[in-house]
Amino acid sequence: MQEIETPVCQNEQTLYLEQGSLAEIKDTPQKTSPDFPELLGKSEDKLKREFYFYQVRELMQKVGLHVSSQKTLGEIEDNIKQARNLGVKDILVTPFYYSVVKSLKLRDRKALSIGVAVDYPLGENGLKGKVADVKEACKKGADYVFCSLAKNSSSLSCFGEEKRKAIKCRKACKKPFGLIAQASLEEAELIRTVKNTDSLRASAIVIQGSAKDVHALKDAVRTAVLYKGKRNVYVITDVISAEDLAVLMESKADKVFTPHAHLIAKQLNERATFYS
């Protein structure tokens, strides 16, 4: 019987059929191409870790650190550095703490935005006090200014005192300006508040609420997002866990400010290390 040679694939194993029986498969040496990690000169595990950390930093850019008055200077500096290491770029402070944070020798200071929350959290100061704080924040170099609205008058009725205060503060502000409203407002009142910021030319509406009922806060933020127009919608809250942060991110808020941004960053950092 004539020998039949049947190549299966060029440069790979060749199969020989001899006298009706399967011959021995002989390996042909071949040069394999390097895989992706090898091309980059890194291990697969290292690439996985870098991917997770990249995702964490992307997420933390939507989180701001709200500096609370219960912190010492050392704690404030440490919290900011921890948050900055994983992508946090915004710091929100009360007028008193602006100079404190500005004086810190922080890495990449030019990439950091520091905003001032005037009359936070109650929004019950008089007109002169609010306007003075707004002017002082702008004079010192704040990157943006938020003004708190009093809870009982947050709907910004056309002839209300709170509307007059908001107008005066907006005119006194030379930086991006936002209004802080309570998440506990009735839905109709919250909608009026958001819509009434049109006449104030505010660049942001900020929803303030507790993490104790994070789902109700999420609903309030969603309402604000629905009627925001060209404004950004931010949140000020005390969320302390990555799970609660995820709930608020579902509301499509542009940024979430929390005193615990550094702790959330640490949680995500630890999880990235674990999953990789």
N, C-alpha and C positions, 0 to 999 in steps of 0.2 A: 504494500500500500504506500502511496506517495505521501511523504511528510507534508503536513499543512501548517503553515505558520500564520497565526492570527494575532496581530497587534491589537491590544485593548486600548491603549492610549499612549501617544508618543511621549517619551521621556518618563514614563511611569512603568509599572510592572508589566512584563510581557508573558502572555500565557501560551504555552506550547501544547499542542495536541499530538501525541505520538502513539501510533498503533492503537488508536481508539481509547486510550487512557489519558487521564489528566497528568501532565508532567509537573515537575517541581517548579514552583513559582520562584523566580530569581529576582531579588531586589536590585533595582538600578539606582545607583547613587544620584541624588538630586539636591540642588541647592534651594532651600526654602527661604522665602522672603521674611524679614524680621516683622514681628507684630507691632501694633501701635505703641504700647508701653516701651518696647525695646528701641523703637525709633526715637522716642523722647528721652531715652536714657533713664527711665523711671520704672519702678515696679508697679504692677497692677494695683496693689493695695494703696500705694502712695497716690496714684491717680484717683482712686475712689475717694480717699480722704480729701484731696484738693477739690474734687467736685462737690462734696457735701459742704465744705467750708465756704466755697464760692456761693452756693445756694443760701447758706445762712447769712452771709454778708449782704446778699441782694435783698433778703427779707428785712434785715435790720436797718436798711436804709429807709424803710417806711415806718421806723420807730424812732421817737424822740425821747430824750431823757428829761423828765420834769424834776428840777431840783427843788426839794422840799425844805422847809425851814427847820426841820428836826435834825438836820445833818450838821456835823462839824466840818470845818474847812478841809481837814484830812480825808474825811469820808467822801465829801463832794469831789475832791480831786481824784480819789481812787475810783469812785463810781464812774466818773466821766472817762477815765483812762480805760477801764474795763469795757465800757460800752463802745468806745471809739475803736478798740481793737477788733471788733466784729461789725464795723460798718455804720454805727450810729453817727449821724452828721448834724443833728439838731439838738440844741439844749434850750429848754424853756425855763425861765427864772422869774421870780418876783423882782420888783425894782431894786430892793435892797441887795439882792444877791448878784445883780448884773456885774457890778464892779469886781466882786469877789471872783466870779468865774472868769471874767476878762483878764484878771491879773495872773491867772494860772499859766504856767509855762507848758502849754499843751503841744503835742506833736501835730504837725499839719494844721496849725491854727487857722490858716487861710481857708481851709476846706470845711471849717466848722461854722455853723450859723447859730447865733445866740439871740433868742427872742425874749421879750418881756411880757408877762401877763399882768396887766394893770387891774387893781382892785379885785384880785382873785382871792378867795372863791365866791364871796357873797355879792359883790357888785353893788354895795350900798353906800359907797363914798359919795360926797357931794360933787357938784360939777367942777368947782375950782380945783379940788384935790385930784380928780381924775385927769383933767386937762394938764395940770402941772406935772403929773407923773408921766403922761404921754410925751410931753415936750422934753422932759429930762431924759427919758429913754432914748429918744431920737438924737438928742444932743450928745449923749455918751456913745452913740454908735450902734444901737441895737439893730439887728438885721430885719426884724419885724416886730409888730406890737399887737397884742390881743387885749381887748377891753371886756371885762365881765359885765353882763347885764343883770340887774336885780331880778330875782326869781318872779316876784309878783307883777312885774311890768315888762316881761320879756317879749310880749307880742309887738312891742314898738308901735303902739297906737299913734295915729297921726299927730295928735295934740298932747301926747303924754310927756311927762318929765324925762322918762328914760330915752325917748326919741331925741329930745333936745340935747341930752348929755352925749348920746352917740354921735350926733351931728357935729357937736363942738370938738369931741375927741378926734373924729375923723379929719376935720379941718386942721387940727393941730399936729396931726401925724404926717411926717414926711417919708415914712417907710411903708411897706406893705402892711395893711391894717385888717384885723379880724375881730369879730364879735363872739364872745363866749356865751352860749345859751345853755340852760339847764335841760338835761335829757328827760327830767321828770315832768316837763310840760305836757299838757294834753296835746294830742296829735294835731288838732285844728290850730291851736295856739302856736305850736312849733312851726307849722307850715306858714302861718302869717309872719312869724319872726324871720324865717329864712327868706320869704318873698320880699319883706320890707327892707332887707339889706340892700336891695337894688338901688334905692335912692341914696344910700350912704356910700356907694361905690366901694364897699368892703371887698377885699380880695379873698376872704375866707370866712366861713362860719365854723365855729368850734363848739362841739357838743361835750358838755361836762357831765360826767356821771360816775356812779360807783360800780366797781366790779362785782359787788355782792349780787347784783342781778344783771349779769353781763348780757343775757339774751334780750332783756328790755332795752338796755343801752344800744345793742345792735339794731333793734327795731327803730329806735329814735334816729340813729345815724342813717339808716336806710331811707327814712322819711326825708331827712335833710339832703341826702344825695339825690333823691328824686326831684327836688325842687331847687337845687343849688344854682342852676344856670351856669354862668362862667366861673363861679367861685370854687375854691377848694373846700373840702369838708375834712376837718381834723377832729380828733377826740382827745380829751384830757380825762384820764381815769387812773385808778390804782391797780390795774391788772398786774398780777405777779407771776402768772404761769404762761407757758407757751401755748397751752390749750385754750385759755381765755383770749390770748392774743389772736389765735387762729379764728375764733368765733367773730371777733371784731373785724378781722381782715375780710371775712365773708360779706360784710356790709359795704365793701368797696370804699372805705375811708381812705383818704390820701395819705394820712399819717396818724399814728397813735402815740400820744405823749404819756409816759408813765414814770413814776419815781423809781420803778423797778426794772428799767430797761437793761441795766447791767446784769441783773439776775436772770432775766429771760435770755440774754445773750449767752450767759454761762450755761444755762440749761441746754440751749441749742448746740453750743460748742461740745458739751459732754455727749449729747446724743449723736452728733456727727462723728465723734471719735468712736462711739460704740458701734454704730451701723456700718462704719467703714472697716 
